[in-house]
Amino acid sequence: MSKLNHDLPGELGTDTDRVWAKLTDLYKSAPTLRMMRDAMRVLSDDLPSRVSLRQAIAFIYVADANADGRRVTMRDIRDFFSEDEGSSGAGSVANTFSVFLDDDREGSLGWIEQRMDRDDKRKRYLHLTHDGKEVAMAMAERMSAELTAEADDAS
């Protein structure tokens, strides 16, 4: 943390704030922070409010794998979340992932189905349903539009 005085003179939103951002190197993160802000807005607008950020990331993980033609299992999702955090939180995402599954549970969105491996019945691969594909594509299109608008604003 910088030892600069946090109580700089001047009005909010003026050159003083821009100078402060440059002195603290925060300005270097501005493009990335804007992309993160836009991605979070897309998530919050397109997903039901009961879906947590971790659940949303897990849904996008499955959509990304499906888009790339890669197989993905619940274990892959657990491993993805445990890479950076040890085991904390990884199991809870998998446990609450059922909100997306295409089953008869009340409140299930039906965006992801589990398909059994033909050779190993213990393995179940996660695939987007038609509705799940529609949601993922709509989110990707909105994010692409946000990034395009951001690039247009920057130029």
N, C-alpha and C positions, 0 to 999 in steps of 0.2 A: 504494500500500500504506500502510496506517495505521502510525503510529509507536507504536502501543500495545504494551505488553509482552505477548508471547505466552505468558509463564509466569504466568498469573493463578492466585491461590490458589484452593483449593476442589477438590471431588471432580468427576470427570467426570460429566456428565449432570445436574448440579445447576444452580441459578440462575446460577452463575458462567459456565457455558457459554452460557446463554441471553443473559446480559448481553453476553458477548463477541460473539455473533452479531449482536446489535442495534448494538453499537458499530462493528462493521465493515460494517454494512449488508447482510450476507449474508442476513439474515432476509427481506429484500425479494424475494430470488430463490427462496425456499423453495417456493412453489406451482409455479413453472416447473420447478425441479429435481425435484420429486416426479413431475410429469408425464413428464419426460425419463426418470427412473428406471423408471417404470412401462412406458413405451414400450420401453425397452431390455430390460426383463424379458420383455415379450411377444415381442419379436424373438428373444431368446435361447432362449425356451421353444419357439417355434413353427417356427423355422428350423433346418435341420441345422447342426451346429457348423462345418462347412467353409465356410459362407457368411459372408463378411466383412461388416462394417457397411456399407461402400460398396455392396456387392452387394445387401444387404437394402434399402437406400434406393432403389437403382435399381429393384428389384422393386416397391416401394411406389409409386414414381413411375409405373411402367407401370399398376399397378392403379388409381391415382388418375385417370390420364388415361382409362383404359377406363371407369371409373365415371362420368366426366364426359362421355363420348362424344367425347373428343378423340383424334385420331390421334397416335401417338408413334412415333418412329424411334430407332434406335441413336444417330444424330447428336444428337437431342434430349437423350438421356441424357448424352452427352459434353458438350454445351453446358451442361447443368444443373450438372455438376460443375466445369466450367471457369469459371463465372461468378465464383466467389469466389476461385479459386486460380490463375488463369492456366491454363496447360495441364497443370500437374503433376497426375498421378493420373487425369485424365479418360480418357485412352486405356486405362489399365490396367483400369478398371472395364468399359469396353466389351469389352475383350479377354477378361476373365474372366466376362462376363455369360453365356457359353455354358452355364454350370451350370444355368440356368433353361430353356434352349431345348428344345423338343420335337423332338429328333432322335435319331439312333442312337448318339450318343457314350456311352461308358461313364460312368456316374455322373451323367448329365443328369437333372434333376428333372422335366422335361417340363411346366413350369408356364407357359411362354410360347411362342407360335408366331409365326413371321414370315409375314405375308401380303403378296404382291406387289400393288403398285398396278396397277390395270387399264390405266391410261394410260401409266405410266412404270415399266417392268419393273425399273429400277434401284432404285426405292424399295421398301422392305419395312417394313410397319407391324407393330408389336409388339402382340399380343393375348394376354390370359390364356386358357389352356386351361381345360377344365372343372376339372381338379385345381388349377390356379392360382387360379381364382375361389374354389374351396372354401377354400384356404389364406388368401387375402386376406380373405374374409368372416369366417373364424374369428378371424383376427388383429384385424379391426376390431371384432368383437363382444367379444373379450377386452379390448381397449383401452377400449371404451365402458363395460364393466363395471368396469374399474379406475378410470376417471374418475368413474363414478357412486358407487362405494364411497368414493373420496377425498372427493367432495362431501358424502356422508353423514357421513363422519368429521369433516369440518370444521364441520358444523352441530350 
